[in-house]
Amino acid sequence: MENAFGQPQNVVVLGGSSDIARAITKRLCAARTRTVILAGRNATLLGEAADEAQEYGAARVGTVLFDAEEPQHAAATVREAFEKMGDHVDLVVIAVGLLGAQSSDEDAADAVARLITINFTWPAAALAEIRRRLVTQGSGRILVISSIAAVRTRRSAYLYASAKAGLDRMCVGLAQSLEATGVTMQILRPGVVRTKMSRGLAEPPFTTSANEVAENVMRALATDNVVIWSPPILRYVAFLIRHLPTALWRRVADRE
């Protein structure tokens, strides 16, 4: 159960070896999270993330292996993570994603299917099982990592953006479906973040680090905001993005 300060004690992280997930996990553990179950596809990276969680204060850490290209097993992954927790789950973080390579992926059916599956289909399937379990439990929080790219697609990254947009829209509806259940949903929409996934890409204005994102998340977890912008100024940037005329948007979005 959450402690007297509303801080989650028991946390499940799906995609727990990603840079953003690891930064969030460390801050949660430093803020009194005691049990963490980390799920991901790379056993070595999961082991490193588990060690970090313990270094930052977790009393117990478990790991689960899964492949986000296999959405038919998403419910089983969630079930295994909850069973390893063996207790009330306060927070579930979904940090599953793949940027891909737009120029080479867009004409390859297998690559497109893989990108959509990892960024949308697997998280969506997992969310169905998470929702069922937390509603049955009667409480809990869900944090899903989306992207500012979900706000409006652009030519140079429309595959990733469209997959994130699908997940983002689903989460907005899911948040509404959770009203009066005791369960809440928060959607994290970061801009470009310096991580392994974005290495080598140009850094637009408001590019941040994984640690900065984690700090924004920790502040937002204490609120009832459904959407978390990181950095917060992206809330206003997104408003402009939504309302730019198409011709101007195409010039601005893909000028690099």
Backbone bond lengths (Angstrom), bond angles and torsions (degrees), N, CA, C in turn:
res aa  C-N    CA-C-N  psi(-1)  N-CA   C-N-CA  omega(-1)  CA-C   N-CA-C  phi
1 M - - - 1.460 - - 1.528 109.60 -
2 E 1.353 116.23 153.81 1.459 119.70 174.87 1.514 109.01 -62.97
3 N 1.345 115.77 147.41 1.461 118.74 -179.56 1.526 110.79 -77.58
4 A 1.320 115.36 -174.84 1.465 120.13 -175.65 1.518 112.69 -63.62
5 F 1.337 117.37 -18.21 1.459 121.24 -179.81 1.531 111.98 -97.00
6 G 1.346 116.77 8.43 1.450 120.55 178.68 1.518 113.81 77.11
7 Q 1.335 117.71 16.81 1.458 121.35 -178.92 1.530 109.74 -91.11
8 P 1.336 117.84 133.70 1.470 120.14 -178.69 1.516 112.00 -66.17
9 Q 1.327 115.97 132.41 1.463 121.81 179.53 1.530 111.93 -93.21
10 N 1.319 116.40 -36.61 1.458 122.21 -176.07 1.529 109.86 -120.12
11 V 1.333 116.29 118.13 1.463 120.81 -170.93 1.523 110.71 -128.74
12 V 1.332 115.71 135.49 1.467 123.09 172.29 1.520 107.71 -109.43
13 V 1.331 117.29 129.57 1.463 121.72 -179.82 1.529 108.95 -121.21
14 L 1.319 116.98 112.63 1.460 122.73 177.39 1.520 108.08 -95.12
15 G 1.326 116.17 117.60 1.459 120.83 -168.14 1.515 109.27 91.55
16 G 1.324 115.25 35.50 1.461 121.40 -169.51 1.507 116.11 -70.90
17 S 1.338 117.98 -8.48 1.464 119.43 179.55 1.523 113.19 -97.73
18 S 1.336 118.07 -1.14 1.461 120.05 178.38 1.525 109.95 -70.05
19 D 1.320 116.37 156.16 1.468 120.32 -176.70 1.525 111.92 -60.65
20 I 1.336 117.00 -43.85 1.466 119.49 -179.40 1.516 110.54 -67.22
21 A 1.330 117.21 -42.74 1.461 120.34 179.65 1.527 111.00 -61.94
22 R 1.324 116.71 -40.59 1.461 119.41 -179.74 1.528 111.14 -66.04
23 A 1.331 116.66 -38.76 1.468 119.35 178.54 1.527 110.73 -65.47
24 I 1.339 116.85 -40.94 1.470 120.80 178.65 1.525 110.20 -65.76
25 T 1.327 116.41 -44.33 1.466 120.76 -178.77 1.524 111.36 -60.05
26 K 1.316 117.16 -43.47 1.465 120.08 -179.79 1.523 110.89 -60.53
27 R 1.320 116.94 -42.33 1.465 119.57 -179.43 1.524 111.62 -70.22
28 L 1.320 116.92 -36.29 1.460 119.51 176.15 1.525 110.72 -62.25
29 C 1.329 116.07 -43.73 1.468 119.75 -178.98 1.526 111.09 -66.90
30 A 1.328 116.32 -37.15 1.463 119.74 177.17 1.523 111.19 -66.66
31 A 1.352 116.39 -22.95 1.466 121.24 -179.42 1.527 111.99 -101.17
32 R 1.334 116.49 27.12 1.464 123.54 170.09 1.534 115.39 90.18
33 T 1.315 120.40 12.56 1.460 119.36 167.76 1.525 107.21 -66.31
34 R 1.333 116.54 132.43 1.464 119.99 -172.87 1.533 113.66 -108.48
35 T 1.338 117.41 -30.46 1.461 120.26 -179.92 1.514 109.61 -127.39
36 V 1.337 116.50 129.38 1.460 122.14 -178.99 1.528 109.15 -130.51
37 I 1.322 116.18 131.07 1.459 121.73 171.57 1.521 106.66 -112.59
38 L 1.319 116.37 118.17 1.455 122.82 -177.66 1.526 109.54 -105.62
39 A 1.322 116.80 129.04 1.460 121.04 179.48 1.520 109.87 -120.66
40 G 1.323 117.24 139.54 1.453 121.61 179.31 1.513 110.58 -173.77
41 R 1.323 116.64 -176.30 1.469 120.52 -175.51 1.524 113.40 -100.24
42 N 1.325 117.28 -16.29 1.457 121.00 -175.29 1.525 109.78 -110.02
43 A 1.347 116.07 108.58 1.460 120.33 -174.85 1.524 111.94 -62.76
44 T 1.332 116.97 -36.65 1.462 120.22 -178.75 1.527 111.19 -65.24
45 L 1.336 115.97 -48.43 1.464 119.58 179.57 1.524 111.71 -65.84
46 L 1.331 116.98 -36.19 1.459 119.85 177.01 1.527 110.44 -63.41
47 G 1.331 116.11 -39.31 1.454 119.54 177.56 1.518 111.97 -62.20
48 E 1.344 115.84 -40.90 1.462 119.68 177.33 1.528 110.80 -63.46
49 A 1.343 115.92 -42.99 1.465 119.91 179.81 1.522 111.04 -65.27
50 A 1.320 116.87 -37.16 1.465 121.02 178.13 1.528 110.79 -64.66
51 D 1.329 116.80 -42.13 1.462 120.52 177.47 1.531 110.85 -61.44
52 E 1.331 115.73 -41.91 1.466 119.76 178.35 1.528 110.91 -61.26
53 A 1.324 116.28 -44.14 1.467 120.11 -178.92 1.523 110.74 -59.06
54 Q 1.318 116.66 -41.90 1.465 119.53 178.71 1.520 111.42 -68.79
55 E 1.324 116.69 -38.49 1.463 119.95 178.06 1.524 111.47 -61.30
56 Y 1.342 115.95 -32.17 1.465 120.64 -177.99 1.528 112.72 -90.73
57 G 1.328 117.99 2.72 1.459 118.69 170.84 1.507 117.53 125.81
58 A 1.342 119.71 -4.96 1.457 120.35 179.18 1.520 110.44 -66.47
59 A 1.326 116.42 136.86 1.457 120.45 178.34 1.531 111.32 -85.93
60 R 1.331 116.39 -28.01 1.464 120.20 -179.69 1.518 109.72 -144.50
61 V 1.327 116.59 133.55 1.466 122.14 179.41 1.522 109.07 -133.97
62 G 1.329 116.01 132.95 1.454 121.49 175.55 1.511 109.95 -125.28
63 T 1.323 117.19 160.67 1.465 121.53 179.43 1.522 111.09 -129.46
64 V 1.331 114.84 152.02 1.464 123.29 178.00 1.521 107.51 -136.44
65 L 1.319 117.41 133.44 1.456 121.19 177.18 1.525 110.51 -96.13
66 F 1.320 116.77 138.35 1.457 121.03 175.40 1.520 109.45 -153.43
67 D 1.320 116.13 164.49 1.459 122.75 178.18 1.517 108.51 -120.73
68 A 1.328 117.17 116.04 1.469 121.39 -177.26 1.522 112.85 -70.97
69 E 1.332 117.95 -2.62 1.460 120.63 172.01 1.528 111.56 -86.08
70 E 1.325 117.09 2.94 1.461 121.68 -178.04 1.527 110.19 -123.99
71 P 1.327 117.23 74.62 1.468 119.58 -177.09 1.529 113.55 -64.25
72 Q 1.331 116.60 -20.41 1.463 119.05 178.06 1.527 111.85 -65.55
73 H 1.333 116.72 -16.95 1.463 120.74 178.56 1.531 112.84 -105.35
74 A 1.331 116.83 7.70 1.471 119.64 -176.80 1.524 112.10 -61.64
75 A 1.326 117.09 -44.01 1.465 119.96 -179.73 1.522 110.99 -62.97
76 A 1.332 116.92 -38.11 1.465 120.52 178.88 1.521 110.84 -65.66
77 T 1.331 117.07 -36.88 1.469 120.80 177.45 1.523 110.63 -63.55
78 V 1.326 116.06 -46.06 1.466 120.04 178.20 1.526 109.96 -61.42
79 R 1.318 116.45 -44.53 1.468 120.33 179.56 1.533 110.90 -59.23
80 E 1.327 117.14 -44.48 1.465 120.24 179.73 1.529 111.31 -63.23
81 A 1.335 116.74 -40.90 1.462 120.23 179.73 1.525 111.19 -64.29
82 F 1.326 117.35 -43.12 1.460 121.15 179.46 1.530 110.57 -66.64
83 E 1.336 116.40 -38.48 1.462 119.58 179.24 1.523 111.02 -67.20
84 K 1.331 117.09 -37.73 1.467 119.43 176.80 1.519 111.16 -66.60
85 M 1.332 116.51 -32.86 1.463 119.03 176.09 1.520 109.28 -62.96
86 G 1.336 116.71 -46.64 1.455 120.65 176.81 1.503 114.29 66.59
87 D 1.314 116.97 18.96 1.462 120.92 -176.07 1.522 107.83 -158.39
88 H 1.320 115.62 178.95 1.458 122.67 175.90 1.531 109.65 -55.42
89 V 1.331 118.01 131.83 1.466 122.66 176.90 1.522 108.74 -99.19
90 D 1.323 116.34 120.53 1.467 120.94 -177.26 1.526 112.43 -87.33
91 L 1.324 116.53 -35.70 1.463 120.80 -173.62 1.521 109.50 -147.50
92 V 1.346 115.17 134.39 1.462 121.48 171.28 1.518 107.86 -117.83
93 V 1.323 116.84 126.23 1.465 123.00 177.98 1.528 108.27 -108.59
94 I 1.340 116.49 129.56 1.462 120.94 174.36 1.519 107.86 -110.32
95 A 1.335 115.27 112.84 1.467 121.92 -176.17 1.525 109.45 -126.58
96 V 1.320 116.18 45.50 1.464 122.07 -177.30 1.522 109.28 -97.70
97 G 1.327 117.77 129.19 1.467 118.45 179.53 1.511 112.82 -171.56
98 L 1.327 115.10 156.95 1.465 123.09 177.24 1.517 108.12 -143.67
99 L 1.333 117.21 123.89 1.464 120.93 -179.12 1.521 112.07 -74.04
100 G 1.328 117.02 -40.98 1.452 120.59 -178.42 1.519 112.39 73.59
101 A 1.329 114.64 -175.04 1.468 121.66 179.10 1.520 107.48 -128.97
102 Q 1.333 116.62 98.92 1.459 122.02 -172.63 1.530 113.00 -50.70
103 S 1.320 117.51 -49.46 1.460 120.74 -172.07 1.520 112.93 -62.78
104 S 1.322 116.93 -35.32 1.467 119.61 -179.97 1.521 112.74 -93.33
105 D 1.337 117.40 -23.72 1.467 120.54 -176.27 1.523 113.54 -82.54
106 E 1.324 118.19 -29.54 1.466 120.01 -166.93 1.523 114.52 -65.40
107 D 1.335 118.17 -22.19 1.462 120.75 178.04 1.521 112.85 -105.10
108 A 1.330 116.67 9.69 1.464 121.08 -178.55 1.524 109.13 -115.39
109 A 1.310 116.64 108.53 1.465 121.54 -175.30 1.525 111.99 -56.58
110 D 1.330 117.64 -42.46 1.456 120.61 -179.06 1.525 111.51 -63.96
111 A 1.343 116.21 -40.71 1.461 120.28 -179.76 1.526 110.91 -66.59
112 V 1.335 116.63 -40.75 1.474 120.32 177.97 1.521 110.12 -62.74
113 A 1.330 116.36 -45.89 1.461 120.07 -179.84 1.525 111.19 -60.98
114 R 1.335 116.58 -40.20 1.465 120.85 179.85 1.528 110.85 -64.24
115 L 1.335 116.46 -44.08 1.458 120.89 -179.03 1.530 110.91 -62.83
116 I 1.326 116.73 -45.10 1.462 120.47 -179.65 1.527 110.90 -66.66
117 T 1.321 115.94 -39.66 1.468 120.25 -179.43 1.519 111.65 -62.42
118 I 1.335 116.65 -48.30 1.468 120.42 -176.16 1.525 111.61 -69.87
119 N 1.326 116.90 -40.78 1.466 120.33 -175.00 1.524 114.41 -84.32
120 F 1.336 117.00 -23.56 1.462 119.21 -175.47 1.525 113.57 -128.45
121 T 1.337 117.05 -56.11 1.461 119.41 -170.48 1.524 112.78 -64.26
122 W 1.343 117.18 -48.23 1.468 118.15 -179.63 1.526 111.66 -63.64
123 P 1.342 119.76 -50.32 1.469 118.31 178.24 1.532 112.83 -59.16
124 A 1.343 117.10 -37.72 1.466 119.79 180.00 1.519 111.18 -63.58
125 A 1.332 116.16 -43.55 1.461 120.13 178.25 1.525 111.08 -64.39
126 A 1.328 116.29 -42.13 1.465 119.96 178.39 1.525 111.40 -62.48
127 L 1.323 116.34 -38.82 1.463 120.38 -178.36 1.533 112.19 -63.03
128 A 1.316 116.72 -33.34 1.468 118.98 178.29 1.526 110.39 -61.21
129 E 1.333 116.43 -43.80 1.460 119.91 179.37 1.527 111.63 -72.21
130 I 1.319 116.81 -38.36 1.470 120.29 177.62 1.522 110.44 -62.12
131 R 1.339 115.64 -45.74 1.458 119.67 179.90 1.520 110.61 -58.24
132 R 1.327 116.89 -47.80 1.461 120.89 -178.44 1.523 111.33 -58.73
133 R 1.318 116.42 -45.28 1.458 120.31 -176.71 1.522 112.57 -69.13
134 L 1.324 117.50 -42.79 1.462 119.37 -178.58 1.527 111.58 -71.13
135 V 1.325 117.50 -37.26 1.470 119.64 177.29 1.525 109.74 -64.54
136 T 1.321 117.15 -40.79 1.465 120.54 175.85 1.521 110.79 -62.05
137 Q 1.329 115.80 -38.97 1.455 121.70 178.14 1.530 111.49 -66.67
138 G 1.341 116.08 -32.38 1.454 121.27 177.57 1.509 115.01 93.36
139 S 1.345 116.86 3.16 1.463 120.33 178.86 1.522 108.82 -167.19
140 G 1.330 114.92 170.85 1.460 120.34 178.50 1.519 110.90 130.24
141 R 1.323 114.52 166.61 1.465 120.45 179.56 1.528 109.80 -131.05
142 I 1.320 114.77 150.35 1.460 121.57 176.63 1.521 107.45 -123.43
143 L 1.328 116.21 131.92 1.463 122.28 174.68 1.520 107.70 -121.36
144 V 1.331 116.84 119.41 1.462 121.58 -179.94 1.526 108.95 -114.04
145 I 1.333 116.14 130.54 1.458 120.07 178.01 1.523 109.26 -86.79
146 S 1.311 115.40 110.58 1.458 123.29 175.37 1.529 107.29 -100.20
147 S 1.320 118.21 -137.62 1.465 122.01 179.72 1.518 109.14 -168.68
148 I 1.328 116.15 153.40 1.458 118.59 172.23 1.521 110.21 -64.04
149 A 1.333 117.23 -20.97 1.463 120.88 176.92 1.521 111.72 -60.46
150 A 1.339 116.69 -22.43 1.465 120.48 179.77 1.521 112.71 -70.34
151 V 1.330 116.45 -18.02 1.466 120.29 -176.18 1.528 111.57 -68.05
152 R 1.348 115.93 -41.15 1.466 119.58 -179.88 1.529 108.60 -159.58
153 T 1.315 117.44 127.54 1.463 120.19 -177.98 1.524 110.95 -73.46
154 R 1.341 114.29 154.89 1.455 120.06 176.02 1.527 109.05 -134.84
155 R 1.308 116.14 157.11 1.462 122.24 -173.33 1.517 113.06 -54.38
156 S 1.317 117.72 -41.83 1.451 121.07 -172.17 1.528 114.41 -78.49
157 A 1.336 117.96 -5.89 1.470 120.10 -179.73 1.524 111.04 -152.93
158 Y 1.330 117.03 37.98 1.466 118.16 -172.34 1.527 113.34 -71.60
159 L 1.319 118.85 -24.40 1.461 119.76 178.32 1.533 110.92 -68.44
160 Y 1.310 116.44 -51.68 1.465 121.07 178.34 1.523 110.34 -61.85
161 A 1.333 116.00 -46.36 1.461 120.08 -176.81 1.524 111.88 -62.97
162 S 1.317 117.46 -40.91 1.462 119.76 -178.29 1.522 111.30 -68.26
163 A 1.346 116.83 -37.31 1.462 119.65 177.08 1.526 110.79 -65.56
164 K 1.328 116.75 -44.17 1.459 120.46 177.90 1.530 111.40 -65.57
165 A 1.322 116.40 -35.28 1.467 119.92 178.05 1.523 110.47 -63.71
166 G 1.331 116.79 -40.82 1.457 119.77 177.73 1.514 111.64 -61.64
167 L 1.330 116.37 -45.84 1.456 120.10 179.05 1.520 111.13 -65.11
168 D 1.321 116.89 -42.30 1.461 121.88 -178.80 1.528 111.14 -61.14
169 R 1.332 116.09 -46.44 1.476 119.93 179.96 1.523 110.65 -64.36
170 M 1.329 116.39 -39.50 1.453 119.29 177.56 1.526 111.08 -60.77
171 C 1.340 115.89 -42.15 1.459 120.00 -178.22 1.521 112.20 -66.98
172 V 1.322 117.21 -34.22 1.463 119.92 175.74 1.534 109.95 -60.71
173 G 1.328 115.86 -46.15 1.459 119.75 177.39 1.515 112.29 -66.16
174 L 1.334 116.53 -39.51 1.456 120.60 179.21 1.526 110.74 -62.39
175 A 1.328 115.94 -40.16 1.466 119.78 177.46 1.522 110.94 -58.23
176 Q 1.325 116.47 -41.10 1.464 120.30 178.63 1.525 110.96 -66.65
177 S 1.342 116.02 -36.79 1.467 119.79 -179.07 1.524 112.50 -68.14
178 L 1.329 116.90 -18.56 1.462 121.22 -177.27 1.528 113.38 -89.60
179 E 1.313 117.00 -5.63 1.460 119.80 -179.10 1.527 110.52 -57.04
180 A 1.325 116.01 133.08 1.462 124.37 178.61 1.528 113.47 71.86
181 T 1.334 118.13 13.28 1.469 120.73 177.49 1.523 112.52 -98.49
182 G 1.350 117.13 -14.29 1.449 120.81 -173.63 1.517 112.85 91.70
183 V 1.346 116.65 -5.55 1.461 122.66 179.92 1.519 108.63 -108.62
184 T 1.323 117.63 141.91 1.459 121.33 179.46 1.521 110.75 -126.49
185 M 1.331 114.80 156.86 1.459 122.56 -178.58 1.521 109.27 -124.97
186 Q 1.337 116.59 138.24 1.459 121.56 171.35 1.525 108.98 -129.65
187 I 1.324 115.71 139.82 1.462 122.76 -176.97 1.515 108.17 -114.80
188 L 1.317 116.74 117.69 1.459 122.09 179.35 1.522 109.18 -90.91
189 R 1.337 116.49 122.75 1.462 121.57 177.55 1.530 109.03 -117.63
190 P 1.320 116.99 85.42 1.462 119.40 177.00 1.519 111.34 -81.17
191 G 1.328 115.28 159.83 1.453 119.86 169.13 1.519 108.54 -85.69
192 V 1.317 116.81 -151.35 1.461 120.18 176.87 1.525 108.65 -68.36
193 V 1.325 115.25 131.05 1.461 121.52 -178.73 1.532 108.28 -122.43
194 R 1.309 116.07 137.09 1.467 119.91 178.83 1.530 109.73 -72.84
195 T 1.318 116.22 99.75 1.466 122.61 -179.71 1.530 108.80 -139.82
196 K 1.323 115.05 178.02 1.463 119.39 175.15 1.525 110.58 -58.55
197 M 1.317 117.34 -37.50 1.454 121.58 -176.02 1.521 112.58 -66.73
198 S 1.328 117.64 -32.44 1.457 121.12 -176.16 1.520 113.49 -100.59
199 R 1.329 116.71 4.45 1.461 120.21 -176.70 1.531 111.16 -58.17
200 G 1.329 116.08 132.21 1.454 121.00 178.92 1.511 114.16 91.95
201 L 1.328 117.86 -9.63 1.460 120.97 179.12 1.527 110.63 -85.56
202 A 1.332 115.38 156.81 1.459 120.31 175.45 1.534 109.34 -64.83
203 E 1.323 116.56 148.56 1.457 120.91 179.55 1.526 109.62 -104.20
204 P 1.331 117.54 105.28 1.463 120.27 177.74 1.522 110.44 -74.27
205 P 1.329 117.06 173.56 1.470 119.06 175.49 1.520 111.36 -55.54
206 F 1.310 116.58 146.56 1.467 124.76 177.51 1.531 113.23 73.52
207 T 1.333 117.70 16.11 1.457 120.40 171.75 1.527 108.71 -62.54
208 T 1.337 117.04 138.32 1.464 121.19 -176.76 1.529 110.30 -129.94
209 S 1.312 115.37 178.94 1.458 122.11 175.76 1.528 109.56 -101.84
210 A 1.323 115.90 164.88 1.466 120.46 176.67 1.521 110.71 -61.33
211 N 1.320 117.24 -35.23 1.468 120.40 179.17 1.526 111.81 -65.47
212 E 1.332 116.76 -38.93 1.467 119.80 177.29 1.522 110.90 -64.92
213 V 1.330 116.38 -40.39 1.466 120.07 177.15 1.525 109.90 -60.57
214 A 1.321 116.33 -45.76 1.462 120.52 -179.27 1.525 111.76 -60.53
215 E 1.316 116.89 -39.20 1.461 120.22 178.26 1.528 111.05 -63.84
216 N 1.346 116.38 -40.91 1.467 119.93 177.23 1.527 111.19 -64.49
217 V 1.319 116.27 -38.36 1.461 120.47 178.58 1.526 110.56 -64.23
218 M 1.302 117.50 -45.00 1.463 120.22 -178.39 1.523 111.49 -61.12
219 R 1.319 116.28 -39.15 1.466 118.85 177.13 1.531 110.43 -66.87
220 A 1.323 116.75 -40.54 1.467 120.83 -175.94 1.523 112.79 -72.34
221 L 1.335 117.21 -27.42 1.465 119.35 179.22 1.523 111.93 -63.23
222 A 1.313 116.37 -20.14 1.467 120.67 178.85 1.524 111.83 -86.52
223 T 1.336 116.92 2.37 1.463 121.37 -179.12 1.528 109.67 -116.92
224 D 1.335 115.24 176.19 1.466 119.73 175.62 1.530 110.81 -105.45
225 N 1.336 117.18 20.69 1.459 121.11 178.56 1.529 110.33 -66.59
226 V 1.312 116.74 129.02 1.466 119.72 178.05 1.516 110.33 -73.88
227 V 1.330 117.67 -38.36 1.462 121.83 -178.21 1.524 110.11 -108.24
228 I 1.320 115.61 133.74 1.462 122.61 176.55 1.529 107.71 -114.23
229 W 1.318 116.81 119.66 1.461 121.11 177.02 1.522 109.02 -98.30
230 S 1.316 116.51 136.93 1.464 119.41 178.60 1.529 109.88 -139.81
231 P 1.358 115.69 113.69 1.460 128.20 -2.08 1.530 111.02 -71.34
232 P 1.332 118.31 161.78 1.472 121.88 -175.30 1.521 114.30 -55.92
233 I 1.336 118.22 -28.16 1.462 120.69 -178.64 1.525 111.97 -62.71
234 L 1.324 117.35 -19.20 1.469 119.64 179.89 1.520 112.59 -63.92
235 R 1.318 117.26 -19.72 1.462 119.64 174.89 1.543 110.00 -56.34
236 Y 1.322 116.16 -41.30 1.462 120.75 -178.50 1.525 111.13 -81.06
237 V 1.320 116.42 -34.91 1.464 120.27 175.38 1.524 109.75 -61.38
238 A 1.321 116.69 -41.86 1.460 120.89 -179.50 1.522 111.63 -63.11
239 F 1.327 116.44 -37.37 1.465 119.89 177.78 1.525 110.14 -60.10
240 L 1.335 116.19 -44.01 1.460 120.05 178.42 1.521 111.28 -65.25
241 I 1.317 116.56 -42.73 1.463 120.86 -179.72 1.517 110.94 -57.85
242 R 1.325 116.48 -44.08 1.463 120.65 -177.52 1.531 112.14 -62.38
243 H 1.344 116.63 -31.48 1.461 119.54 -169.96 1.523 114.67 -106.79
244 L 1.330 117.74 -0.02 1.455 119.05 175.81 1.529 110.28 -66.78
245 P 1.335 118.25 138.49 1.468 120.47 172.99 1.523 110.01 -57.70
246 T 1.313 116.55 147.73 1.463 121.14 -173.88 1.523 112.63 -54.74
247 A 1.314 117.45 -45.55 1.466 120.39 -177.67 1.518 111.29 -61.65
248 L 1.329 116.64 -41.57 1.460 120.32 179.43 1.523 110.55 -70.39
249 W 1.330 116.99 -40.18 1.454 120.93 178.35 1.526 111.24 -59.24
250 R 1.311 117.45 -41.75 1.461 120.12 -178.88 1.528 110.66 -65.87
251 R 1.301 116.86 -36.31 1.478 119.88 178.72 1.531 110.80 -68.74
252 V 1.325 115.95 -41.60 1.468 120.52 -176.70 1.529 110.74 -75.14
253 A 1.329 117.26 -43.80 1.462 121.13 -171.83 1.519 112.94 -69.50
254 D 1.317 117.73 -35.16 1.463 120.24 -173.22 1.525 112.90 -118.41
255 R 1.320 115.79 27.56 1.455 117.92 -177.25 1.518 112.78 -70.10
256 E 1.404 116.40 -19.24 1.442 117.66 178.09 1.525 111.23 -73.46
